[in-house]
């Protein structure tokens, strides 16, 4: 695996908008329903912090949660997981393997074939249509 992308807090703040910084660098969550308007069609979803591909439109589905949902990552190496015990809950956090940006959480209630629901903050994603 390549070396992690590391920047100072000041560098991240200059690069990202306020909400993207809060979500990706401070493990925040955007309001549900704020990013349900990604264009339809073949696309890759890249980490807003470093540009690494993290999900694809082929695995995107409507979960009814108000956040973009996927049943699998772009590749097994694209994301990493860690335990999140905030808010008096026990969840599995999903973050970008390249830069450690907080993307969202993964839950075991998704569709086949994986049975997983990657519930991702839209502000953490950069939608790039495939040509």
N, C-alpha and C positions, 0 to 999 in steps of 0.2 A: 504494500500500500504506500502511496505517496505521503510525503510529510503533510501534516495538518496546516491549514491556512490560519495563521495567527496574526491578529492586528490588535492594536491598543484600543481601549474603550473609546478614546477620542477619534480614532480612525473610523471605527464602526459608526459612531454618531454622525460624522461628516458624510459617510456614504449612504446611510439609511434615513428614511423618514422617521418621524417620531413613533408611529405605531409599529412599523417594521422593526425598529430598534427595540421597543418594549417587548414585542413578541419573541423575536429571534435571539436577542442577547440577554434579556431579563426573564425569559420563560413565561411571558404573558400569554393572554388569549384574547383574540379579537371577538367582537360580538358576533353571534350566530347570524347568518344571512347577509353578511356584508361582502362576500365574494362568491355569490352564486351565479355571476354573470360572465364567467370565463367563456370565450367563444367556443362554439361546437366545432368538431372536426379533429382530425389527427393532430396531436400536439405532444410536446414534452413539457414537463413542468420542472423548472430549474430552481435551485436554492437562490433566493433573492440576495443573499449575502455574497456567495462566491461563484454562482453560475453553474454549479455541478448539477447534472440531471438527477432528479430524485423520484419522479413519477411520470407515467405516460397516460394519455387519454384512453388507451385500450383497457386500463385497469380502473378508470374512474367510473363511479356510479352514484346514483341519487340515494342517499341513505336516509333522508328526511331529517337530518340533524341540524342543518343550516350551515355546515362547514363542508368544504370539498372532501370527498371520501374516495378512497382507493382500496382495492383488495390486495395489491402487492406493490412493492417499490420498483423503481426502474431496473435495479439489479440488487442482488443480496448485499453487495458492497456499498451501495449508495447511501444507506442509512445505518445508524447505530441506535441501540435502545438502552435505556437505563430506567431504574425504578424511581417513580415520582410519588412521594408521600405527602405532597402539599394538599391543602384544603381538606384535611381529615379523611383522605382517600388513599388508596393504593392503586396506582395506574402505571402503565408502561409508557414512558416518554419516548418520542421519536426525534432524533436530531440528525442533521447532515453529517455524514461521515467525513467530509472534506474540511468543514470549518466549525463543527459543533453547534451550528445554529439550531435553536429549538424550532421544530416544525409543528408538532402536535402530539397526539397520543395514538396508540394502537389498541384495539379492543377485539375480543374473540367472538364477535357477533356479526361478522360480515358474510357476504355471499360466497358461494362456491366459485372457484375451486379451492381457495385458501381458508375460507371461514374467518378471515380477518377484515377489520375495518380500520384503516388508517385515516383518522379524523384529523385533518390538517388545516392549519390557519392559512387562508388564502393570501394574506399579506406576506407570508413567508415564501410564496411561490411566484416565479416569473414564467408566464405562459408563453411558449414559443411554438407557433404553428409549424407542422412538418410540411415540406414542399412536395 
